[in-house]
Amino acid sequence: MTGPDVAPDGEHVCSAKGCRQAAAHAVIWRNPKLHTPERRKVWLACDEHRQSLADFLALRGFLIEVVGVADLTDADG
C-alpha cells in the first residue's frame, strides 16, 4: 500500500485492505528512518477508511497530511 491504486476504469480506489471503494482522500506519509524529507508516500482512502489509515500512520509518526485526491501533485507517490 505505498502508492495510489487505480482501477482499470481509471478510478482511484481505497488502499485499505480488502476495500475497493472509490478514494476521495490521499493520506500523505513518510517513514523518516527510511525516506528523505522530500519523499511523500501516498495511501488512498474512501470516507470510511480515511481516519483509520491516518490514525495508523500518525501513531507511528509517519503522517504528513491528508488531502483530497484531486490535490495530489507530481511530488506525491
All heavy atoms as a GROMACS GRO file, in nm:
protein
  588
    1MET      N    1   0.082  -0.118   0.000
    1MET     CA    2   0.000   0.000   0.000
    1MET      C    3   0.087   0.126   0.000
    1MET      O    4   0.078   0.209   0.086
    1MET     CB    5  -0.092   0.002   0.119
    1MET     CG    6  -0.188  -0.114   0.122
    1MET     SD    7  -0.322  -0.105   0.242
    1MET     CE    8  -0.246  -0.044   0.386
    2THR      N    9   0.170   0.139  -0.100
    2THR     CA   10   0.258   0.254  -0.098
    2THR      C   11   0.230   0.356  -0.205
    2THR      O   12   0.292   0.459  -0.207
    2THR     CB   13   0.404   0.208  -0.112
    2THR    OG1   14   0.417   0.136  -0.233
    2THR    CG2   15   0.445   0.125   0.006
    3GLY      N   16   0.139   0.329  -0.294
    3GLY     CA   17   0.111   0.426  -0.399
    3GLY      C   18  -0.035   0.426  -0.435
    3GLY      O   19  -0.110   0.338  -0.396
    4PRO      N   20  -0.072   0.528  -0.510
    4PRO     CA   21  -0.213   0.536  -0.549
    4PRO      C   22  -0.256   0.415  -0.631
    4PRO      O   23  -0.191   0.378  -0.727
    4PRO     CB   24  -0.218   0.664  -0.631
    4PRO     CG   25  -0.103   0.744  -0.586
    4PRO     CD   26   0.003   0.644  -0.551
    5ASP      N   27  -0.366   0.354  -0.590
    5ASP     CA   28  -0.424   0.242  -0.665
    5ASP      C   29  -0.523   0.298  -0.765
    5ASP      O   30  -0.604   0.383  -0.732
    5ASP     CB   31  -0.496   0.146  -0.571
    5ASP     CG   32  -0.402   0.074  -0.477
    5ASP    OD1   33  -0.288   0.047  -0.519
    5ASP    OD2   34  -0.441   0.046  -0.364
    6VAL      N   35  -0.515   0.246  -0.886
    6VAL     CA   36  -0.605   0.291  -0.990
    6VAL      C   37  -0.673   0.168  -1.049
    6VAL      O   38  -0.609   0.072  -1.089
    6VAL     CB   39  -0.530   0.369  -1.100
    6VAL    CG1   40  -0.626   0.414  -1.209
    6VAL    CG2   41  -0.456   0.487  -1.042
    7ALA      N   42  -0.805   0.171  -1.051
    7ALA     CA   43  -0.883   0.062  -1.110
    7ALA      C   44  -0.868   0.066  -1.262
    7ALA      O   45  -0.827   0.168  -1.318
    7ALA     CB   46  -1.029   0.077  -1.070
    8PRO      N   47  -0.900  -0.045  -1.328
    8PRO     CA   48  -0.890  -0.047  -1.475
    8PRO      C   49  -0.967   0.066  -1.543
    8PRO      O   50  -0.929   0.111  -1.651
    8PRO     CB   51  -0.948  -0.184  -1.512
    8PRO     CG   52  -0.925  -0.268  -1.391
    8PRO     CD   53  -0.939  -0.174  -1.274
    9ASP      N   54  -1.074   0.115  -1.479
    9ASP     CA   55  -1.151   0.223  -1.540
    9ASP      C   56  -1.092   0.361  -1.511
    9ASP      O   57  -1.149   0.463  -1.545
    9ASP     CB   58  -1.297   0.218  -1.494
    9ASP     CG   59  -1.313   0.239  -1.344
    9ASP    OD1   60  -1.213   0.261  -1.273
    9ASP    OD2   61  -1.428   0.234  -1.297
   10GLY      N   62  -0.975   0.365  -1.444
   10GLY     CA   63  -0.907   0.490  -1.414
   10GLY      C   64  -0.945   0.553  -1.282
   10GLY      O   65  -0.890   0.655  -1.244
   11GLU      N   66  -1.038   0.493  -1.209
   11GLU     CA   67  -1.083   0.547  -1.081
   11GLU      C   68  -0.984   0.507  -0.971
   11GLU      O   69  -0.938   0.393  -0.967
   11GLU     CB   70  -1.221   0.494  -1.047
   11GLU     CG   71  -1.278   0.551  -0.920
   11GLU     CD   72  -1.421   0.507  -0.896
   11GLU    OE1   73  -1.495   0.487  -0.993
   11GLU    OE2   74  -1.456   0.491  -0.778
   12HIS      N   75  -0.951   0.600  -0.882
   12HIS     CA   76  -0.866   0.571  -0.768
   12HIS      C   77  -0.947   0.491  -0.666
   12HIS      O   78  -1.062   0.524  -0.639
   12HIS     CB   79  -0.816   0.699  -0.703
   12HIS     CG   80  -0.716   0.772  -0.788
   12HIS    ND1   81  -0.752   0.865  -0.881
   12HIS    CD2   82  -0.582   0.763  -0.793
   12HIS    CE1   83  -0.644   0.911  -0.940
   12HIS    NE2   84  -0.540   0.852  -0.889
   13VAL      N   85  -0.886   0.387  -0.608
   13VAL     CA   86  -0.955   0.304  -0.509
   13VAL      C   87  -0.883   0.309  -0.376
   13VAL      O   88  -0.762   0.333  -0.369
   13VAL     CB   89  -0.970   0.158  -0.558
   13VAL    CG1   90  -1.057   0.150  -0.681
   13VAL    CG2   91  -0.835   0.095  -0.586
   14CYS      N   92  -0.957   0.286  -0.271
   14CYS     CA   93  -0.906   0.290  -0.135
   14CYS      C   94  -0.795   0.188  -0.115
   14CYS      O   95  -0.800   0.076  -0.166
   14CYS     CB   96  -1.022   0.262  -0.038
   14CYS     SG   97  -0.977   0.272   0.136
   15SER      N   98  -0.692   0.227  -0.039
   15SER     CA   99  -0.578   0.140  -0.011
   15SER      C  100  -0.599   0.048   0.109
   15SER      O  101  -0.515  -0.038   0.135
   15SER     CB  102  -0.453   0.226   0.017
   15SER     OG  103  -0.419   0.304  -0.094
   16ALA      N  104  -0.710   0.065   0.182
   16ALA     CA  105  -0.736  -0.021   0.298
   16ALA      C  106  -0.752  -0.165   0.251
   16ALA      O  107  -0.813  -0.191   0.146
   16ALA     CB  108  -0.861   0.026   0.372
   17LYS      N  109  -0.701  -0.258   0.330
   17LYS     CA  110  -0.705  -0.399   0.294
   17LYS      C  111  -0.848  -0.444   0.266
   17LYS      O  112  -0.937  -0.427   0.348
   17LYS     CB  113  -0.645  -0.482   0.407
   17LYS     CG  114  -0.634  -0.628   0.373
   17LYS     CD  115  -0.564  -0.705   0.483
   17LYS     CE  116  -0.551  -0.851   0.445
   17LYS     NZ  117  -0.479  -0.927   0.547
   18GLY      N  118  -0.868  -0.499   0.147
   18GLY     CA  119  -0.997  -0.555   0.109
   18GLY      C  120  -1.100  -0.454   0.062
   18GLY      O  121  -1.207  -0.492   0.017
   19CYS      N  122  -1.070  -0.326   0.068
   19CYS     CA  123  -1.166  -0.223   0.027
   19CYS      C  124  -1.144  -0.190  -0.120
   19CYS      O  125  -1.031  -0.171  -0.163
   19CYS     CB  126  -1.150  -0.097   0.112
   19CYS     SG  127  -1.274   0.029   0.075
   20ARG      N  128  -1.251  -0.180  -0.194
   20ARG     CA  129  -1.244  -0.144  -0.335
   20ARG      C  130  -1.330  -0.021  -0.365
   20ARG      O  131  -1.366   0.004  -0.479
   20ARG     CB  132  -1.286  -0.262  -0.425
   20ARG     CG  133  -1.205  -0.389  -0.407
   20ARG     CD  134  -1.056  -0.373  -0.418
   20ARG     NE  135  -1.013  -0.329  -0.550
   20ARG     CZ  136  -0.894  -0.278  -0.577
   20ARG    NH1  137  -0.804  -0.265  -0.483
   20ARG    NH2  138  -0.864  -0.238  -0.698
   21GLN      N  139  -1.362   0.057  -0.260
   21GLN     CA  140  -1.443   0.177  -0.277
   21GLN      C  141  -1.360   0.287  -0.344
   21GLN      O  142  -1.236   0.287  -0.339
   21GLN     CB  143  -1.491   0.227  -0.141
   21GLN     CG  144  -1.585   0.133  -0.070
   21GLN     CD  145  -1.714   0.115  -0.148
   21GLN    OE1  146  -1.773   0.210  -0.197
   21GLN    NE2  147  -1.757  -0.010  -0.160
   22ALA      N  148  -1.428   0.380  -0.404
   22ALA     CA  149  -1.362   0.495  -0.466
   22ALA      C  150  -1.292   0.577  -0.358
   22ALA      O  151  -1.346   0.600  -0.250
   22ALA     CB  152  -1.463   0.581  -0.540
   23ALA      N  153  -1.171   0.620  -0.387
   23ALA     CA  154  -1.094   0.700  -0.293
   23ALA      C  155  -1.125   0.848  -0.312
   23ALA      O  156  -1.127   0.898  -0.424
   23ALA     CB  157  -0.945   0.675  -0.312
   24ALA      N  158  -1.148   0.916  -0.201
   24ALA     CA  159  -1.172   1.060  -0.204
   24ALA      C  160  -1.059   1.136  -0.136
   24ALA      O  161  -1.044   1.256  -0.156
   24ALA     CB  162  -1.304   1.092  -0.134
   25HIS      N  163  -0.976   1.064  -0.058
   25HIS     CA  164  -0.872   1.126   0.023
   25HIS      C  165  -0.736   1.063  -0.007
   25HIS      O  166  -0.728   0.945  -0.038
   25HIS     CB  167  -0.902   1.108   0.172
   25HIS     CG  168  -1.041   1.145   0.208
   25HIS    ND1  169  -1.081   1.275   0.226
   25HIS    CD2  170  -1.152   1.068   0.224
   25HIS    CE1  171  -1.210   1.277   0.255
   25HIS    NE2  172  -1.255   1.152   0.254
   26ALA      N  173  -0.632   1.144   0.006
   26ALA     CA  174  -0.495   1.097  -0.007
   26ALA      C  175  -0.426   1.118   0.127
   26ALA      O  176  -0.417   1.231   0.176
   26ALA     CB  177  -0.421   1.172  -0.117
   27VAL      N  178  -0.382   1.010   0.189
   27VAL     CA  179  -0.312   1.015   0.317
   27VAL      C  180  -0.162   1.016   0.285
   27VAL      O  181  -0.108   0.917   0.238
   27VAL     CB  182  -0.350   0.894   0.405
   27VAL    CG1  183  -0.283   0.904   0.541
   27VAL    CG2  184  -0.502   0.884   0.421
   28ILE      N  185  -0.100   1.131   0.305
   28ILE     CA  186   0.041   1.151   0.268
   28ILE      C  187   0.128   1.120   0.389
   28ILE      O  188   0.103   1.167   0.499
   28ILE     CB  189   0.066   1.297   0.224
   28ILE    CG1  190  -0.039   1.345   0.124
   28ILE    CG2  191   0.208   1.313   0.170
   28ILE    CD1  192  -0.040   1.275  -0.008
   29TRP      N  193   0.234   1.040   0.366
   29TRP     CA  194   0.317   0.997   0.477
   29TRP      C  195   0.461   0.972   0.431
   29TRP      O  196   0.490   0.965   0.313
   29TRP     CB  197   0.260   0.873   0.543
   29TRP     CG  198   0.257   0.751   0.453
   29TRP    CD1  199   0.164   0.722   0.357
   29TRP    CD2  200   0.350   0.644   0.452
   29TRP    NE1  201   0.193   0.603   0.296
   29TRP    CE2  202   0.308   0.552   0.353
   29TRP    CE3  203   0.465   0.614   0.524
   29TRP    CZ2  204   0.376   0.435   0.324
   29TRP    CZ3  205   0.532   0.497   0.496
   29TRP    CH2  206   0.488   0.409   0.398
   30ARG      N  207   0.549   0.957   0.530
   30ARG     CA  208   0.686   0.910   0.505
   30ARG      C  209   0.738   0.849   0.634
   30ARG      O  210   0.700   0.891   0.744
   30ARG     CB  211   0.777   1.021   0.455
   30ARG     CG  212   0.853   1.096   0.563
   30ARG     CD  213   0.960   1.192   0.515
   30ARG     NE  214   0.917   1.301   0.433
   30ARG     CZ  215   0.855   1.409   0.475
   30ARG    NH1  216   0.823   1.424   0.601
   30ARG    NH2  217   0.822   1.505   0.392
   31ASN      N  218   0.824   0.751   0.620
   31ASN     CA  219   0.895   0.693   0.734
   31ASN      C  220   1.028   0.766   0.743
   31ASN      O  221   1.114   0.748   0.656
   31ASN     CB  222   0.916   0.543   0.713
   31ASN     CG  223   0.988   0.478   0.829
   31ASN    OD1  224   1.058   0.544   0.906
   31ASN    ND2  225   0.974   0.348   0.840
   32PRO      N  226   1.048   0.851   0.843
   32PRO     CA  227   1.170   0.932   0.850
   32PRO      C  228   1.298   0.849   0.864
   32PRO      O  229   1.406   0.898   0.834
   32PRO     CB  230   1.148   1.022   0.971
   32PRO     CG  231   1.040   0.958   1.049
   32PRO     CD  232   0.957   0.878   0.955
   33LYS      N  233   1.286   0.724   0.906
   33LYS     CA  234   1.405   0.638   0.915
   33LYS      C  235   1.446   0.584   0.778
   33LYS      O  236   1.560   0.542   0.761
   33LYS     CB  237   1.380   0.521   1.010
   33LYS     CG  238   1.365   0.564   1.154
   33LYS     CD  239   1.345   0.445   1.244
   33LYS     CE  240   1.328   0.491   1.389
   33LYS     NZ  241   1.305   0.376   1.477
   34LEU      N  242   1.353   0.585   0.682
   34LEU     CA  243   1.381   0.529   0.550
   34LEU      C  244   1.380   0.631   0.438
   34LEU      O  245   1.447   0.613   0.337
   34LEU     CB  246   1.276   0.421   0.516
   34LEU     CG  247   1.267   0.302   0.609
   34LEU    CD1  248   1.153   0.212   0.566
   34LEU    CD2  249   1.398   0.225   0.613
   35HIS      N  250   1.299   0.735   0.452
   35HIS     CA  251   1.276   0.828   0.342
   35HIS      C  252   1.335   0.965   0.369
   35HIS      O  253   1.331   1.014   0.481
   35HIS     CB  254   1.125   0.842   0.316
   35HIS     CG  255   1.057   0.713   0.292
   35HIS    ND1  256   0.955   0.666   0.372
   35HIS    CD2  257   1.075   0.618   0.198
   35HIS    CE1  258   0.914   0.548   0.328
   35HIS    NE2  259   0.986   0.517   0.222
   36THR      N  260   1.384   1.028   0.263
   36THR     CA  261   1.436   1.164   0.274
   36THR      C  262   1.318   1.260   0.299
   36THR      O  263   1.203   1.227   0.268
   36THR     CB  264   1.510   1.204   0.145
   36THR    OG1  265   1.418   1.196   0.036
   36THR    CG2  266   1.629   1.113   0.120
   37PRO      N  267   1.346   1.380   0.352
   37PRO     CA  268   1.237   1.474   0.385
   37PRO      C  269   1.148   1.511   0.267
   37PRO      O  270   1.030   1.541   0.286
   37PRO     CB  271   1.311   1.596   0.438
   37PRO     CG  272   1.438   1.541   0.492
   37PRO     CD  273   1.476   1.427   0.401
   38GLU      N  274   1.200   1.509   0.146
   38GLU     CA  275   1.116   1.546   0.032
   38GLU      C  276   1.030   1.430  -0.020
   38GLU      O  277   0.940   1.451  -0.101
   38GLU     CB  278   1.201   1.603  -0.083
   38GLU     CG  279   1.302   1.509  -0.141
   38GLU     CD  280   1.436   1.504  -0.066
   38GLU    OE1  281   1.455   1.577   0.032
   38GLU    OE2  282   1.518   1.421  -0.105
   39ARG      N  283   1.056   1.309   0.027
   39ARG     CA  284   0.979   1.191  -0.017
   39ARG      C  285   0.839   1.195   0.043
   39ARG      O  286   0.823   1.221   0.161
   39ARG     CB  287   1.052   1.064   0.026
   39ARG     CG  288   0.981   0.937  -0.010
   39ARG     CD  289   0.991   0.909  -0.158
   39ARG     NE  290   0.950   0.771  -0.181
   39ARG     CZ  291   0.879   0.734  -0.285
   39ARG    NH1  292   0.847   0.820  -0.377
   39ARG    NH2  293   0.844   0.609  -0.299
   40ARG      N  294   0.737   1.171  -0.039
   40ARG     CA  295   0.598   1.170   0.006
   40ARG      C  296   0.532   1.044  -0.048
   40ARG      O  297   0.514   1.030  -0.168
   40ARG     CB  298   0.526   1.295  -0.044
   40ARG     CG  299   0.577   1.422   0.022
   40ARG     CD  300   0.527   1.548  -0.046
   40ARG     NE  301   0.383   1.559  -0.052
   40ARG     CZ  302   0.308   1.624   0.036
   40ARG    NH1  303   0.362   1.681   0.141
   40ARG    NH2  304   0.177   1.632   0.020
   41LYS      N  305   0.496   0.954   0.041
   41LYS     CA  306   0.427   0.831   0.005
   41LYS      C  307   0.277   0.857   0.017
   41LYS      O  308   0.234   0.945   0.091
   41LYS     CB  309   0.468   0.717   0.099
   41LYS     CG  310   0.618   0.694   0.110
   41LYS     CD  311   0.673   0.621  -0.007
   41LYS     CE  312   0.637   0.476   0.007
   41LYS     NZ  313   0.682   0.394  -0.104
   42VAL      N  314   0.196   0.779  -0.055
   42VAL     CA  315   0.052   0.803  -0.057
   42VAL      C  316  -0.025   0.673  -0.035
   42VAL      O  317   0.003   0.572  -0.100
   42VAL     CB  318   0.008   0.863  -0.193
   42VAL    CG1  319  -0.144   0.881  -0.198
   42VAL    CG2  320   0.079   0.994  -0.220
   43TRP      N  321  -0.120   0.679   0.056
   43TRP     CA  322  -0.225   0.578   0.066
   43TRP      C  323  -0.354   0.651   0.031
   43TRP      O  324  -0.377   0.763   0.077
   43TRP     CB  325  -0.237   0.522   0.207
   43TRP     CG  326  -0.133   0.422   0.245
   43TRP    CD1  327  -0.038   0.366   0.165
   43TRP    CD2  328  -0.112   0.368   0.375
   43TRP    NE1  329   0.040   0.280   0.237
   43TRP    CE2  330  -0.004   0.279   0.366
   43TRP    CE3  331  -0.174   0.386   0.497
   43TRP    CZ2  332   0.042   0.208   0.476
   43TRP    CZ3  333  -0.127   0.315   0.607
   43TRP    CH2  334  -0.020   0.226   0.595
   44LEU      N  335  -0.436   0.589  -0.049
   44LEU     CA  336  -0.566   0.647  -0.082
   44LEU      C  337  -0.671   0.593   0.012
   44LEU      O  338  -0.660   0.480   0.059
   44LEU     CB  339  -0.602   0.614  -0.227
   44LEU     CG  340  -0.505   0.670  -0.332
   44LEU    CD1  341  -0.545   0.622  -0.469
   44LEU    CD2  342  -0.499   0.820  -0.325
   45ALA      N  343  -0.773   0.674   0.039
   45ALA     CA  344  -0.876   0.633   0.135
   45ALA      C  345  -1.014   0.678   0.092
   45ALA      O  346  -1.033   0.790   0.044
   45ALA     CB  347  -0.845   0.692   0.273
   46CYS      N  348  -1.110   0.588   0.114
   46CYS     CA  349  -1.250   0.624   0.099
   46CYS      C  350  -1.290   0.699   0.227
   46CYS      O  351  -1.212   0.707   0.322
   46CYS     CB  352  -1.336   0.499   0.079
   46CYS     SG  353  -1.334   0.384   0.219
   47ASP      N  354  -1.412   0.751   0.230
   47ASP     CA  355  -1.457   0.823   0.350
   47ASP      C  356  -1.452   0.734   0.474
   47ASP      O  357  -1.414   0.779   0.582
   47ASP     CB  358  -1.599   0.876   0.330
   47ASP     CG  359  -1.604   0.993   0.231
   47ASP    OD1  360  -1.503   1.064   0.214
   47ASP    OD2  361  -1.712   1.012   0.171
   48GLU      N  362  -1.488   0.607   0.459
   48GLU     CA  363  -1.493   0.515   0.573
   48GLU      C  364  -1.355   0.488   0.633
   48GLU      O  365  -1.342   0.472   0.754
   48GLU     CB  366  -1.557   0.383   0.530
   48GLU     CG  367  -1.567   0.281   0.642
   48GLU     CD  368  -1.628   0.150   0.598
   48GLU    OE1  369  -1.688   0.144   0.489
   48GLU    OE2  370  -1.615   0.052   0.673
   49HIS      N  371  -1.251   0.480   0.551
   49HIS     CA  372  -1.118   0.442   0.600
   49HIS      C  373  -1.021   0.559   0.618
   49HIS      O  374  -0.908   0.538   0.662
   49HIS     CB  375  -1.057   0.338   0.506
   49HIS     CG  376  -1.128   0.209   0.510
   49HIS    ND1  377  -1.204   0.162   0.404
   49HIS    CD2  378  -1.140   0.116   0.610
   49HIS    CE1  379  -1.257   0.046   0.438
   49HIS    NE2  380  -1.221   0.017   0.562
   50ARG      N  381  -1.063   0.680   0.587
   50ARG     CA  382  -0.975   0.796   0.598
   50ARG      C  383  -0.914   0.808   0.738
   50ARG      O  384  -0.793   0.820   0.753
   50ARG     CB  385  -1.052   0.924   0.564
   50ARG     CG  386  -0.970   1.050   0.580
   50ARG     CD  387  -1.062   1.173   0.589
   50ARG     NE  388  -0.986   1.294   0.606
   50ARG     CZ  389  -0.938   1.336   0.723
   50ARG    NH1  390  -0.956   1.265   0.832
   50ARG    NH2  391  -0.870   1.448   0.731
   51GLN      N  392  -0.997   0.805   0.838
   51GLN     CA  393  -0.949   0.826   0.974
   51GLN      C  394  -0.862   0.711   1.023
   51GLN      O  395  -0.758   0.733   1.085
   51GLN     CB  396  -1.065   0.850   1.070
   51GLN     CG  397  -1.020   0.904   1.204
   51GLN     CD  398  -0.954   1.041   1.191
   51GLN    OE1  399  -1.009   1.132   1.130
   51GLN    NE2  400  -0.835   1.056   1.246
   52SER      N  401  -0.902   0.587   0.996
   52SER     CA  402  -0.823   0.473   1.047
   52SER      C  403  -0.686   0.467   0.981
   52SER      O  404  -0.586   0.436   1.049
   52SER     CB  405  -0.899   0.341   1.028
   52SER     OG  406  -0.923   0.314   0.892
   53LEU      N  407  -0.676   0.497   0.852
   53LEU     CA  408  -0.545   0.497   0.787
   53LEU      C  409  -0.458   0.612   0.840
   53LEU      O  410  -0.339   0.593   0.868
   53LEU     CB  411  -0.560   0.507   0.635
   53LEU     CG  412  -0.617   0.384   0.566
   53LEU    CD1  413  -0.641   0.412   0.418
   53LEU    CD2  414  -0.527   0.263   0.584
   54ALA      N  415  -0.518   0.729   0.857
   54ALA     CA  416  -0.444   0.843   0.911
   54ALA      C  417  -0.399   0.816   1.055
   54ALA      O  418  -0.284   0.846   1.092
   54ALA     CB  419  -0.528   0.970   0.905
   55ASP      N  420  -0.486   0.758   1.136
   55ASP     CA  421  -0.450   0.726   1.275
   55ASP      C  422  -0.336   0.625   1.281
   55ASP      O  423  -0.246   0.638   1.364
   55ASP     CB  424  -0.571   0.672   1.351
   55ASP     CG  425  -0.675   0.777   1.381
   55ASP    OD1  426  -0.648   0.898   1.364
   55ASP    OD2  427  -0.788   0.737   1.420
   56PHE      N  428  -0.340   0.523   1.196
   56PHE     CA  429  -0.235   0.421   1.192
   56PHE      C  430  -0.099   0.486   1.166
   56PHE      O  431   0.000   0.456   1.233
   56PHE     CB  432  -0.267   0.319   1.082
   56PHE     CG  433  -0.164   0.213   1.064
   56PHE    CD1  434  -0.168   0.096   1.138
   56PHE    CD2  435  -0.062   0.228   0.970
   56PHE    CE1  436  -0.072  -0.003   1.121
   56PHE    CE2  437   0.034   0.129   0.952
   56PHE     CZ  438   0.029   0.014   1.028
   57LEU      N  439  -0.094   0.576   1.070
   57LEU     CA  440   0.032   0.642   1.035
   57LEU      C  441   0.072   0.745   1.141
   57LEU      O  442   0.191   0.757   1.174
   57LEU     CB  443   0.020   0.708   0.898
   57LEU     CG  444   0.006   0.610   0.783
   57LEU    CD1  445  -0.038   0.682   0.656
   57LEU    CD2  446   0.135   0.533   0.760
   58ALA      N  447  -0.024   0.818   1.196
   58ALA     CA  448   0.007   0.918   1.298
   58ALA      C  449   0.064   0.853   1.423
   58ALA      O  450   0.158   0.907   1.484
   58ALA     CB  451  -0.119   0.998   1.333
   59LEU      N  452   0.013   0.739   1.461
   59LEU     CA  453   0.062   0.668   1.578
   59LEU      C  454   0.210   0.635   1.566
   59LEU      O  455   0.283   0.634   1.664
   59LEU     CB  456  -0.019   0.539   1.598
   59LEU     CG  457   0.013   0.454   1.719
   59LEU    CD1  458  -0.019   0.530   1.847
   59LEU    CD2  459  -0.064   0.324   1.714
   60ARG      N  460   0.257   0.613   1.444
   60ARG     CA  461   0.396   0.579   1.418
   60ARG      C  462   0.482   0.701   1.386
   60ARG      O  463   0.601   0.689   1.361
   60ARG     CB  464   0.401   0.478   1.303
   60ARG     CG  465   0.349   0.343   1.347
   60ARG     CD  466   0.290   0.262   1.234
   60ARG     NE  467   0.244   0.133   1.285
   60ARG     CZ  468   0.128   0.114   1.347
   60ARG    NH1  469   0.046   0.214   1.365
   60ARG    NH2  470   0.093  -0.006   1.391
   61GLY      N  471   0.420   0.818   1.382
   61GLY     CA  472   0.493   0.941   1.350
   61GLY      C  473   0.522   0.956   1.202
   61GLY      O  474   0.612   1.030   1.164
   62PHE      N  475   0.444   0.891   1.116
   62PHE     CA  476   0.467   0.892   0.972
   62PHE      C  477   0.375   0.990   0.898
   62PHE      O  478   0.404   1.027   0.785
   62PHE     CB  479   0.444   0.754   0.911
   62PHE     CG  480   0.538   0.646   0.956
   62PHE    CD1  481   0.516   0.515   0.917
   62PHE    CD2  482   0.648   0.670   1.037
   62PHE    CE1  483   0.600   0.412   0.956
   62PHE    CE2  484   0.733   0.568   1.078
   62PHE     CZ  485   0.709   0.438   1.038
   63LEU      N  486   0.263   1.029   0.955
   63LEU     CA  487   0.164   1.109   0.886
   63LEU      C  488   0.215   1.249   0.858
   63LEU      O  489   0.268   1.317   0.947
   63LEU     CB  490   0.035   1.118   0.968
   63LEU     CG  491  -0.080   1.194   0.904
   63LEU    CD1  492  -0.128   1.124   0.777
   63LEU    CD2  493  -0.194   1.210   1.003
   64ILE      N  494   0.200   1.294   0.734
   64ILE     CA  495   0.234   1.430   0.695
   64ILE      C  496   0.106   1.513   0.687
   64ILE      O  497   0.093   1.616   0.752
   64ILE     CB  498   0.309   1.435   0.561
   64ILE    CG1  499   0.442   1.360   0.572
   64ILE    CG2  500   0.331   1.579   0.516
   64ILE    CD1  501   0.514   1.341   0.441
   65GLU      N  502   0.010   1.466   0.605
   65GLU     CA  503  -0.116   1.538   0.589
   65GLU      C  504  -0.217   1.449   0.517
   65GLU      O  505  -0.181   1.346   0.460
   65GLU     CB  506  -0.097   1.668   0.510
   65GLU     CG  507  -0.052   1.647   0.367
   65GLU     CD  508  -0.032   1.777   0.291
   65GLU    OE1  509  -0.102   1.876   0.323
   65GLU    OE2  510   0.052   1.780   0.200
   66VAL      N  511  -0.342   1.492   0.520
   66VAL     CA  512  -0.449   1.428   0.444
   66VAL      C  513  -0.508   1.535   0.353
   66VAL      O  514  -0.545   1.642   0.399
   66VAL     CB  515  -0.558   1.369   0.535
   66VAL    CG1  516  -0.669   1.306   0.453
   66VAL    CG2  517  -0.498   1.266   0.632
   67VAL      N  518  -0.512   1.503   0.222
   67VAL     CA  519  -0.565   1.598   0.124
   67VAL      C  520  -0.664   1.523   0.035
   67VAL      O  521  -0.671   1.400   0.035
   67VAL     CB  522  -0.453   1.660   0.037
   67VAL    CG1  523  -0.355   1.738   0.123
   67VAL    CG2  524  -0.380   1.554  -0.044
   68GLY      N  525  -0.737   1.597  -0.044
   68GLY     CA  526  -0.826   1.536  -0.141
   68GLY      C  527  -0.745   1.473  -0.254
   68GLY      O  528  -0.637   1.519  -0.287
   69VAL      N  529  -0.799   1.367  -0.314
   69VAL     CA  530  -0.730   1.301  -0.425
   69VAL      C  531  -0.700   1.402  -0.536
   69VAL      O  532  -0.594   1.397  -0.597
   69VAL     CB  533  -0.814   1.183  -0.477
   69VAL    CG1  534  -0.761   1.129  -0.608
   69VAL    CG2  535  -0.818   1.071  -0.374
   70ALA      N  536  -0.790   1.494  -0.560
   70ALA     CA  537  -0.770   1.594  -0.665
   70ALA      C  538  -0.653   1.688  -0.635
   70ALA      O  539  -0.601   1.752  -0.726
   70ALA     CB  540  -0.898   1.676  -0.684
   71ASP      N  541  -0.609   1.692  -0.508
   71ASP     CA  542  -0.500   1.780  -0.468
   71ASP      C  543  -0.362   1.714  -0.473
   71ASP      O  544  -0.263   1.777  -0.436
   71ASP     CB  545  -0.525   1.835  -0.328
   71ASP     CG  546  -0.651   1.922  -0.322
   71ASP    OD1  547  -0.677   1.994  -0.422
   71ASP    OD2  548  -0.722   1.916  -0.222
   72LEU      N  549  -0.355   1.589  -0.517
   72LEU     CA  550  -0.225   1.522  -0.530
   72LEU      C  551  -0.142   1.594  -0.635
   72LEU      O  552  -0.193   1.647  -0.733
   72LEU     CB  553  -0.243   1.376  -0.571
   72LEU     CG  554  -0.295   1.283  -0.463
   72LEU    CD1  555  -0.330   1.146  -0.524
   72LEU    CD2  556  -0.190   1.266  -0.354
   73THR      N  557  -0.010   1.593  -0.612
   73THR     CA  558   0.083   1.658  -0.706
   73THR      C  559   0.180   1.553  -0.760
   73THR      O  560   0.182   1.438  -0.714
   73THR     CB  561   0.163   1.769  -0.636
   73THR    OG1  562   0.252   1.710  -0.541
   73THR    CG2  563   0.071   1.869  -0.566
   74ASP      N  564   0.264   1.593  -0.852
   74ASP     CA  565   0.366   1.504  -0.906
   74ASP      C  566   0.466   1.461  -0.798
   74ASP      O  567   0.531   1.358  -0.812
   74ASP     CB  568   0.440   1.569  -1.021
   74ASP     CG  569   0.354   1.584  -1.145
   74ASP    OD1  570   0.252   1.514  -1.156
   74ASP    OD2  571   0.388   1.669  -1.229
   75ALA      N  572   0.478   1.537  -0.691
   75ALA     CA  573   0.570   1.501  -0.582
   75ALA      C  574   0.518   1.389  -0.496
   75ALA      O  575   0.593   1.329  -0.420
   75ALA     CB  576   0.597   1.624  -0.494
   76ASP      N  577   0.390   1.358  -0.507
   76ASP     CA  578   0.328   1.253  -0.426
   76ASP      C  579   0.334   1.120  -0.499
   76ASP      O  580   0.306   1.113  -0.617
   76ASP     CB  581   0.182   1.289  -0.396
   76ASP     CG  582   0.169   1.420  -0.323
   76ASP    OD1  583   0.248   1.443  -0.229
   76ASP    OD2  584   0.082   1.502  -0.359
   77GLY      N  585   0.367   1.016  -0.422
   77GLY     CA  586   0.364   0.885  -0.484
   77GLY      C  587   0.478   0.799  -0.462
   77GLY      O  588   0.558   0.781  -0.391
   0.00000   0.00000   0.00000
